[in-house]
Amino acid sequence: MRARLLFAPPPPRQLARMLTWFAVAVGTAAPAFAANHGPPPAKAATTYAAVDYHAKEQVAIAAVPCLNRDDCKFFKVDYLRYGFVPIRVIVTNLGDRPISLSDARILFVDSAGDRIQAAEPEDVDRRIGYPGPNQGHTIPVGPIRLHTHSKSKVGKVESDFNEFEYAALAVEPHTTRAGYLFYDVNGLGPDPLRGASLVLRELRNADGQDLFFFQIPFDKFLAAQH
């Protein structure tokens, strides 16, 4: 998401998920490389190293990149091999009223300040070598894009996105929601997380008011690995 653009009503596949406010893509997957389990249950966002907690708004958001293949074996595709980093987004609402992510933008901001939007299955397919239907076309930039129906040429990619992609458009009071977004870091060098951050904008409270943006430095995650 390199810029905010005006856009038409969401396509059918996005609308289908927008109607499912409590859906969360954290289910278990079939074996990927060798394993037969999904990610561990998400804990409260405040328990993770890379977290931004807004005490006034009672919302905490953590980011946990998957940099070790041994920690990502539940995926059916080796995304690291193709230059994509899966990042688990964990949102905890500590307050007494729900918050909305229906218009949220969740961007990977590299050390140079360039903004990268989350990948779609078609983006991964093109990298793998199976061009999808959107090749050569500009994909509209706007709120977090969620999808339901397969346009992927590689069924494993679409399956991973359906199983694990972050999909909760609302986070109920005293609840944690989690899921993965996939970011293309190809070309950012051997240490793409250094100096980078995950930025979340346009989250709203129950009254429709914007929450102050969240910024989660990945340096916090890297420091905790040592």
C-alpha positions in Angstrom: 0.0 0.0 0.0 2.3 2.8 -1.2 -0.5 5.4 -1.3 -4.1 5.7 -0.4 -6.4 5.8 -3.4 -10.1 6.3 -3.8 -11.8 3.1 -4.7 -15.1 1.6 -5.7 -17.2 -0.7 -3.5 -15.2 -3.8 -2.5 -15.2 -6.8 -4.9 -17.4 -9.8 -4.0 -14.6 -11.8 -2.5 -13.7 -8.9 -0.1 -17.3 -8.2 0.7 -17.9 -11.8 1.6 -15.3 -11.6 4.4 -16.4 -8.1 5.5 -19.7 -9.7 6.4 -17.9 -12.2 8.7 -16.8 -9.8 11.4 -15.4 -12.4 13.8 -13.6 -14.6 11.3 -9.9 -15.3 12.1 -7.4 -17.1 10.0 -5.6 -19.0 12.7 -6.9 -22.5 12.0 -4.7 -25.5 11.6 -3.3 -26.4 8.2 -2.4 -29.6 6.4 1.3 -30.5 6.4 3.6 -28.0 4.7 7.2 -29.0 4.5 7.0 -31.8 7.1 4.9 -30.8 10.0 1.2 -31.4 10.8 0.3 -28.6 13.1 -0.6 -24.9 13.0 0.9 -21.9 14.8 0.7 -21.9 18.6 -2.3 -20.2 20.1 -2.0 -16.4 20.2 -1.3 -14.9 23.6 -2.2 -11.3 24.6 -0.3 -8.9 22.4 1.3 -7.3 25.4 3.3 -10.5 26.0 5.3 -10.2 22.8 8.6 -8.3 22.3 7.5 -6.3 19.3 4.4 -4.6 20.5 2.7 -1.1 20.5 0.3 -0.6 23.4 -2.0 2.4 23.6 -2.9 2.6 27.3 -5.5 5.3 26.7 -7.3 3.3 24.0 -6.7 0.0 25.7 -5.4 -1.7 22.5 -2.2 -3.6 22.0 -0.9 -4.9 18.7 2.1 -7.1 18.3 4.0 -8.4 15.2 5.9 -11.7 15.1 7.8 -12.3 11.8 8.4 -15.9 10.8 12.1 -15.9 9.9 12.9 -19.5 10.9 11.6 -22.2 8.6 11.3 -24.5 11.6 8.7 -22.1 13.0 6.8 -21.9 9.7 6.4 -25.6 8.8 2.6 -25.4 9.0 2.6 -23.4 5.8 2.3 -25.4 2.6 4.7 -23.1 0.8 8.2 -22.0 1.8 7.6 -18.2 1.5 11.0 -17.3 2.8 12.5 -19.0 -0.3 10.6 -16.7 -2.6 11.4 -13.5 -0.7 8.1 -13.2 1.3 8.2 -12.9 5.1 5.0 -14.1 6.9 4.3 -11.8 9.8 1.8 -12.7 12.5 -0.3 -9.8 13.5 -1.8 -10.1 17.0 -4.5 -7.6 18.2 -5.6 -7.5 21.8 -8.6 -5.3 22.8 -8.2 -4.7 26.5 -11.1 -2.3 26.7 -14.9 -2.8 27.2 -16.0 -1.9 23.7 -15.2 -3.5 20.3 -12.7 -2.0 17.8 -13.0 -2.2 14.0 -10.3 -3.0 11.5 -12.7 -3.0 8.5 -10.9 -0.1 6.9 -7.4 -0.8 8.4 -4.2 -0.4 6.4 -1.4 -2.6 7.6 1.9 -1.7 6.0 5.4 -2.9 6.1 7.7 0.2 6.2 11.3 -0.6 5.4 14.4 1.2 6.8 14.3 3.7 4.0 10.6 4.6 4.7 9.2 2.9 1.7 5.7 1.3 2.3 4.9 -2.2 1.2 1.4 -3.6 1.2 0.5 -7.1 2.1 0.8 -9.6 -0.7 -2.1 -11.4 -2.4 -1.9 -15.0 -3.5 -1.4 -13.8 -7.1 1.7 -11.9 -6.0 3.2 -15.1 -4.6 2.2 -17.1 -7.7 3.9 -14.7 -10.0 7.1 -15.0 -8.0 6.9 -18.8 -8.0 6.4 -18.7 -11.7 2.6 -19.2 -12.1 1.2 -15.9 -13.4 -2.2 -15.1 -12.0 -5.1 -13.2 -13.6 -3.9 -9.8 -12.3 -0.5 -9.8 -13.9 0.2 -6.6 -15.7 -2.6 -4.7 -14.0 -2.6 -2.3 -11.1 -4.3 -3.7 -8.0 -6.3 -1.0 -6.2 -4.7 0.2 -2.9 -7.0 0.8 0.0 -8.1 -0.9 3.2 -6.8 -4.4 4.2 -7.9 -6.7 1.4 -9.4 -10.0 2.4 -10.4 -12.7 -0.1 -12.5 -15.9 -0.2 -12.5 -17.4 -3.7 -9.5 -18.9 -5.4 -7.8 -17.0 -8.2 -4.5 -18.6 -7.4 -2.8 -20.9 -9.9 -1.1 -22.6 -7.0 -3.7 -24.2 -4.7 -1.2 -24.4 -1.9 -0.8 -20.6 -1.8 -4.5 -20.0 -1.8 -5.0 -22.6 0.9 -2.4 -21.0 3.1 -4.0 -17.6 2.7 -7.4 -19.0 3.4 -6.2 -20.8 6.5 -3.9 -18.3 8.1 -4.3 -14.8 6.7 -5.4 -12.1 9.2 -9.1 -11.8 8.8 -10.7 -10.3 11.9 -12.5 -7.1 11.0 -13.6 -6.6 14.5 -11.9 -7.3 17.9 -14.4 -7.8 20.7 -13.8 -6.5 24.2 -11.1 -8.4 26.2 -10.3 -10.5 23.1 -7.2 -11.3 21.1 -7.4 -11.9 17.3 -4.4 -13.1 15.2 -3.4 -14.1 11.7 -0.6 -13.7 9.2 0.1 -11.2 6.5 2.8 -11.8 3.8 5.2 -9.1 2.8 7.5 -9.1 -0.2 10.9 -8.1 1.1 12.8 -9.3 -2.0 15.5 -6.7 -2.8 15.7 -5.3 0.7 19.0 -7.0 1.5 20.0 -9.8 3.8 18.4 -8.1 6.9 15.2 -6.6 5.7 13.7 -6.2 9.2 16.5 -4.1 10.5 15.2 -0.6 11.0 11.8 -1.6 9.5 8.4 -1.5 11.2 4.8 -2.6 10.8 2.4 0.4 10.7 -1.4 0.1 11.2 -3.7 3.0 10.4 -7.4 3.6 10.4 -8.4 1.4 13.2 -11.6 2.7 14.7 -13.4 2.5 18.1 -17.1 1.6 18.6 -18.0 5.2 17.9 -16.3 5.2 14.5 -13.4 7.4 15.7 -9.9 6.7 14.4 -7.5 5.3 16.8 -4.0 6.8 16.9 -1.8 4.8 14.4 0.2 1.9 15.7 3.9 1.5 14.8 5.7 -1.7 15.8 9.5 -1.6 15.3 11.0 -4.9 14.2 14.2 -4.0 16.0 12.3 -5.0 19.2 11.8 -8.5 17.8 15.3 -8.8 16.6 16.7 -7.7 20.0 14.7 -10.3 21.8 16.2 -13.1 19.6 19.6 -12.6 21.2 
